[in-house]
Amino acid sequence: MIYVRLVTVAATALGVLWSWPAPAQQAVDIGALREACDNGEGEACGALGLALYKGEPGVPPDMVSAKLYFRKACRREIWIACTKLGGMYARGEGGAEDRDKAREAFERACTQGGEELACVRYGLMAAAGIGGERDMAEAQRALEKACDKHEEEACGTLGYLWDNGSLPEGRNAAKAEGYLESACRADHATSCTRLAVLKLKGESGAKDEVGARGLFEKGCDAGDSEGCGRLSVMTFHGDGGPQDKATALEMARTACARDSVHGCSLLGLVLYHGDSVPVDKKQSLIYLEKACKAEFPAACRLAGALWHSGEAGSKDSVKALDRFDKGCLGLDSQACLDAAKLRFDGADVGKELPAALTGYSQACRLGASEGCLLAARMLRDGIGGKRDEKEALRLFAVSCAKGELAGCEEGALLLKASAETDTEYGKALALAGKGCDGGHGPSCYVAAGLLAAGKGADKDPAKAEELFSASCDHGYAPGCIRKAWNAFGRGEDESARKLLEGICRDGDPGPAAIACSNLSLIYIHVDKAPDKAEVALEKACKTGEFCACLARTTLMHSKTPVAAQAAAKDAVPRARALCEDGGGECCLFLGHWFGELNDAEAETKYIDAAEKILNNACNEGDTGVCRLLKLVAAPEQD
């Protein structure tokens, strides 16, 4: 971007026709000048070149001859003629464009003759790599020589180069301000605008909004459209001075018509949001597109959003992706995130999972916490690239630290899954605890489970129960189920029943199925109410809880054995798979089913498996399971 701007500045500068010292107000004697030039008078060669360049009465312009005489004058050390010659080479006047020779002419006029205009042109070309290699040290020397002679363009360019860190010594905000102040005092418009930007940043002193606004105004008055655009933004928001939205928008329209990205962007934003003007998404897109073409990242991102949503009249995901990519290239984190989401989803643009991963990672590096979270998930699951748990864990932790609380829970779960030592469990507990402190229910649930099991810290049933309750209070249904199950473990059956009945009746399908299944155990083992249990199990079964289907089949068997046997053909294999995968309740329901069939061997096998799994859960602090085991073993003693 810096290089492109320098090329633009240099190319514009090369298009300027520098004035020769004003000749006396009389007719030019071409013949006399030619004779004097032929006799070795350099000044005459230069004057003849100028006359032929401009044309005189009765003498039409002759670019070929003008260049010839400027070249002769330059060889005789008439330095302004070298400057003129360089301009002709750069513009392709009197022959083909030749930027190598242009740079050579400017260099000679600058280094040997100290011609300040030539130093400016040579410095710009050296900085931009035009007509030869890019040479920032040489550019600095040439521009400093011109600035010392009060050439404001050179001072302004040096300020710009010090600000963006292009010079050999790197970035220096104080030096940048010094050069820009010098240029601005000489009414160099763009330097006033750039100086204002530095004042807003406050890098070499206190942030100065009032001073910045005044400098934007000066830059605007001196003809810099971007100064006008930035002034319109400050005026609209009331930064550094009075707020006047109507004046600001009028100023922005004028600035945008002169290609100010900030002016166009302001108009696009206010029309998008309807701030002080009616919402007009179609007109907003026109302004945003203009700002985006000038490489204003935020405008590209918002234009992409309008193309993606179709709110401006036409939905076009391909254009949306292009605008998001442009915003991302301009280091807009949200644009990177939006582009990655489009590539991940693949709607109308085709799935590009590796590119999506790259985009999420870039968004993360630029500060978008959601990008860190989504990149971590892809790396954890091996989507878009190789599975990388270490990097996934790092990004989960980063997202957690940035306030993306799901990252705290998912990072803790990833740590927990591979933890082998108390230290590793402690890291998982700390991550989950951070999420819980931020009010994230699932994180509280993970932290509570670790404390209940004594992993990562001493076993603390009271604290674990407190965190399960917090998980529920933060709206996490599994936390409410565990809260109810803990109440059941303490013998508080009414409280447990009431909470589980509410989730079974009103909860989302997944949690509702678990709540209904747990509720059925209370109905069976405490209330001795198989009919209620069957109703609860039927609801759980309908949501795909296959162990509940088997439990319901068991209850049905004594009343409708044929129907029960038919239902069991599908339920038993699924329940057996879940039992083998560690589902203790599934093993228990299988035991009950085979007991109903009088298959003592199978009944014993699955009851033993259930007791082993459930005992582990009991040992890890699940008080509800502890009580359930007692009820299964000796129901009359509860």
Order of alpha helices (4+ residues) and beta strands (2+ residues): alpha-alpha-alpha-alpha-alpha-alpha-alpha-alpha-alpha-alpha-alpha-alpha-alpha-alpha-alpha-alpha-alpha-alpha-alpha-alpha-alpha-alpha-alpha-alpha-alpha-alpha-alpha-alpha-alpha-alpha-alpha-alpha-alpha-alpha-alpha
